[in-house]
Each structure stands twice: as structure tokens, then as C-alpha cells.
Amino acid sequence: MHHPTEQQNLGKGIAYGIGAGALWGLVFLAPELIPNFTPMEMAGSRYVLYGLFAAAMVAPRWRVLSHTVSLRTWYTLTWLSFAGNTAYYILLASAVQNGGMTTTTLVIGFLPVLVTLIGSRDKNAVPLRQLLPSILLCLAGAGCIGWQALHTHVHSTARAPLLGLLCAVAALGSWTLYAVGNSRALVRQRHFSAHDWNLLTGLATGAQNVVLLPLALMLDSTSHGLDQWRNFALVSAGVALLASIGGNALWNRMNQLLPLTLVGQMILSETLFSLCYGFIWEQRLPTGTEALAIACVVSGVLLCVHAHRKPSAQALNRSTA
């Protein structure tokens, strides 16, 4: 059997991943709450606030923390911030506004497959054949959501379905790059806590969007009322605090406890929560197809967890050697 500490870390990591998914799922709802603002404005405001919140939280320890941040670390934080935050959120918001929430959720739902396939090549990773059932269930769930989207909601909510699909695929690639890169960076940068790494990411992301936000505001010729600006500020602040500060911190902690093959599956929690929030927003229950998709996703995650709990013969041989 596995050492009790390993089992405890597995349970904690899964709990952190579910918590991150619950907070990140709100990101899919935000463009629906402030539809009169552009994706660049939403990304810029969210991440400027993320940077400000991070700066306020890191300030008391900055003198000590700054000595551990090298130029190479800042380079890593910069490209991770762009791939996982700035570029991803612009593409995601564009996908939701043009293609609809359901189609976007479908495409992003393929993240676990990509990340798990990449993680299966890591040293001492669970063999891909043991992960195949969970991957197939994930694909089946995504297929169910896609069938539902193509036959119902896309035709009634999408502005530009093809553009929305392209943006969603680009967002998928951007966040896959971030998920793999961030997981491996946390392994290399073990002297940073998950919380400190998140705050440093916030500083890098905020710096990028100090430039983006004024540009986005200048490019938007739409006239907004006072109530719209108030909602824009409240939604941006809420997403920055809940999804960026809270969700990212939980996700980073999970990355320190789980292998990349299981990290990939935990991304599905974001998909599940975003679907639930979408049902609440649309004031309806899931259809039979959507319920089947949710069952496939949950079953896939449970099978993946089981595969990581069950020691392989190679692991047993190493422990007895």
C-alpha cells in the first residue's frame, strides 16, 4: 500500500482542485454579467485588480521575498501570466460572447485530455493504459455537451459561432501551455509557497495589464451608463478576488501535491461548476444529454483517482528493492 502521507496528500490535493474549480467556474459567467464590455476590457480590469490585490498582500514580506526572485523567475512568471491569464481570459471571454457559454465549456473541457496525455510522459507517471478509461469518459462527456450545444443553445445565443469556436480552441491551447508550464515551474521553485507564487504571478499579470487596460478603454467607442460601470467594477473585483487570488492559490497548492496526470483530470471540476452556474443563470435543469455528460465527467475523475491510488507493479518493485 502507499504510505499514509501520500494518501493524505492525494485527498488534500483533490480537495484543493475542486475548490479551485468552483471559483474558476465563475469566470465563464462573468462575460454574461457584463456583456456590454469587450474581452480586453474585462481582462485588463480583472488583472489590474489582481495585481493590486497581490501587491497589497505581498508588501509586508516583500523585502525578504524579493531576494529569492531571480531574473529567470520573473521571465517564467511573465510568460505563465500571459498564457494562463491575459491571453487566456481575452480568448475565453471572446469565445463566450461570440460562441456561447456551452460551446466554450465544451472546448475547454478537452483540457484534461491534453494535460493528462502530456503528464503521462513524465518520469514515474501512471501508465497511460491505466488512464485510458478516464480519458475516454472525459471525451464522452465533452461529446455529449457538444451534441447538446450544436442542437440547441448555440443557435439561440451565439453571435458568431465560428469565431467563438476559434477563440475557444486558442484559449484551450493557451491554458494547456500554462497548466503544464506552471506545474513544472512549481516543482523547480519549491522554495516558494503556493500562495507566494500566486501573488508573484499577480504582480507579473498586473504589470502586463496596466498597459492593456488603457488601450482597451480607448478602443471601445461604446457609451456606458453609470450602472454599467458599477457592475463592470464589481464583477471585475469579484473575479479578481475569487478566481485569481483564491482559485489560483488553491490550484498552485494542488500542483504541489498531485502528479500532472491527475492535475489534468482535476481541471474537469472547473467544467462541472461552470455548467452548474450556466444552468442557474439560464434558470433551468440539465437536459438528459447534459446529465449524461456530467455523469461521464465525474466517473472519469473517479477512475483517474483510483488509478493513482493503486500502486503499479513497478512502484512495488522499487519499494522492495
N, C-alpha and C positions, 0 to 999 in steps of 0.2 A: 504494500500500500504506500501511497505518498506520505511524506512527512506531514504531521498535523498542521504545521505552519504554512506549508504550500496550499493545503486545502482551505485554510483560513484566508490566505491571500487571494485565492480564487473567488471565494464568496465575497470578500470586500471589493475586489476588482469589478465583479459583475454588478454589485450594488452601485458603485460609483458610475459605471457605464450607463445603467438605467437612469440614474439621476441626471446625468449629462444629457441623455436623450430626451428626457422630459422637458428640460429647459431649452434645448436646441430646437425642439419641435415648434416652439413659439415663433421661430424665425420664419417659418413657412406662412404663418398667419399675418405677420406684420405688413407685407405688401397689400393684403386685403383691407387692413385697417386704415391705411393712408394711401389710397390708390391714386390720388392727385399729384403725388410727388414721384420724381424719377428715381430709378435704381441707384444712380450715382449720388443723389441727394440722401437717399436712405443709408447707403453705405458710408458716405462721408460723415453724416451726423452721428450715426451709431459708433463709428470707430474713433472719431474725435473725442466723444464722451468716454469711450472705453479707455483711451489714452489718459484723459484727465482723471478718471477714477483710479486707474492704475498708478499714476504719478502721486496722487494723494495717499494711496495705501503704501507705496514703496518708500516714500520720503523719509520716514523715521529711521529706516535702516539703509538708506542709500549709501552713506559713507563707507559702511562695511561691505555692502553688496557690490558696489562699483569695482572693487579691487579684484573680484572674481570674474568679471565680464571682459573678455578679450575682444580684439577686433574681429577674430574669426567667429566668435559667439554672436556678435552684432550682425555679421553677414548672414549667419544661419537664421537668426531671428527675423531679419529683414525679408528674406525670400519666403520663409514659412508664413510670415504675416501677410505677404502679398497673395500667396497661393491659397492659404486657408481662410483668410479674412477678406481683404479688399476685393480681389478679383472674384473670389467665390461668391461673395454676397451680391455684388453687382450682377453677376451672371444668374444667380438664383432668383433675385427679385425680378430681373428681366424675364426669366422663364415663367414665373408665376403670373406676372402681369400679361404676358403675351400668349402663353400656352395653357394657363390654368393651374390650380394647386394640385389637382390629382395627377395630371401628366408629369408635372415636375417631381412629385413624390415618387412616381413610378421610376423615372430615370435615375434619381438619386438613390433609389432602392437597390441599384446594382453595385453600389459602393462596397458592400460586404463581400461580394464575389471577387472583385478586383483586389481588394486588400488581403483577403484570405489567400488567394492564389499567389500573391507576391510573398506573403508571410510564410507560406508552406515551403519556400526555398531557403528559409533561414536555418542556421545550424540548430540541431536538436528540436526542430519543429515537429509537430504531429504530422505523420504522413498524410499526403493528400487523399489517399484512398479512404482513410478514416473520416475525412472531412467532406467527402463527396456527397453523402446523403443530405447533410445540412445545406450544402451549396445548391443541390438540386431542388430542395424545398424552398430555398430563397428565390431561385429563378421561377419556380412555380407560382409563388406569391406575387412576384413582380409581374408575371404574365397575367395573372388574374386582375390585378389593378389596371394593367394596360388595356386589357379587353374591355373592362368596365368604362375606362376613360374614353376609349375610341367609340364606344357605342352610345354613350350618354352625355357626360358632363362637358367634354371638350367642345361639342357643337354649340353649347349654350353659353359658355363662359370665355372661351378663348378669343383673343383679339387677332392674333397672328400665329396659328398653330405651328407652322414650320419654323418660324423664328424662335418661338418658345422652346421647341424641341432642340434646336441647335444650341441655344443658350444653356439648356439643361444638360446636354451632353458635355459642353465645355466646362460647366460647373462640376460635373462628375469627374472629369479629368483633373481639374484644378485641386479638388478636395482629396482625391486619391493621392496625388503628389504630396499634399500636406500631411495626410494621415500617416503615410509610410515615413516621410522625412521627419515628422515630429516625434514619432515613436522611436526612431533610431537615434535622434538627437538627444532625447531624454536618457537613453542608455549611455551615451557618451558623456553627458553632462550630469552625472549622478550627484555632483556637489550642489546642484540647485534643487530645492524642493519643488514639488508640483505647483505650489502657489506662487513662488518666486518666478518660476519660468513663465507662468501665465501673466504675471504683472510685467515682466520684461517684454513679453510678446505684445502686451497692451501698449507699452511705450513705443515700440517699433511701428505698430499698426497706427497709433495716433499720429505719429510723425508723418507717415505717408498721407494720411487723410487731412491733415492741416492744409496740404496743397490741393487735395481733391475737392474738398467741400466748397471753397470759394468758387472754384471753376464750375462745379455742378450748379451752384446757385446762379451764376452768370449765364449759363447756357439755358436755363429754364425760363422761358418767357411767359409761363402761366401765372395768372394773378391768383393769389391765395388769400382767403379771408383769415381773420384773427383766430377763429375757432379751428381752422385747418392747421395753422401754425402751432397752436397749442397742442392739438392731437399729434402733430408731427414730432414735437419736442418730447411729449410724454411717451410715445411709442419708442422713439429712439433711445431715450434714457432707460426705459424698461428693458428693451432688448440688450442694451449695453451692460446693464447690471446683471440681469438674469442669465442671458445666453453667453455673453462674453466673459464677465467676471466669474459668475457662478458655474456655468456649464463647462467652460474651458478648464477651470481649476479641477473639477471632478474628472474630466476627461484625461487630463495630464496625470492625475493620481492613478487612474485606471491603467494608463500606459505603463506605469512603473510596476504594476502588479501582474499584468496579463501578457502572454505572448501575442505577437502580431496576428497570428491565425485566429485567435479568439477576439482580439480587438476589432477585426473586420466584422465579425458577427454582431458585436455589440452596437455597431452603427445602426443596426436594424431597430433599436429602441427609438431612435430619432424618427424613423419612418413610421413606426406604430403610433407614437404620440402625435406626430403631425397629422396623420389620418384622423385620429380621435378629435383633435382640435378642429379639423376641417368639418367633421360631422356636426360638432357643436355649432360652428359658425353657420353651417347650412341648415341647422335645426332639423336634422334627420338621423335615422338609424342607418347602419351599413346595410347595403344590399347583400343578397346571398353570395354573390361573387366576391364582394369586399370582405365579408366574414370569412370566406374560404381562404382569401389571401392572408388575412390576419392569422388564421389557424396555421397556415403553411409557414409563415414567418416565425411564429412562436415555437412551433415544432422544430424548425431548423436551428434556432438558437439553442434549444434544449439538447438537441443531438450533438451540437458543437461543444457545448459544455460537458456532456457525457464523454465525448472523445478526449477531452483534455483531463478529465478525472481518471480515466482508465489508463494506467501505465502501459507503455508498449513493451514488447519483449526486449528491445534494445535497451530501454531505460532500466529494466530489471537486471539485465546482464551487466550493465555498467555499475549498478549499485552493489552487486555481489562480487564484482571483480576485485 
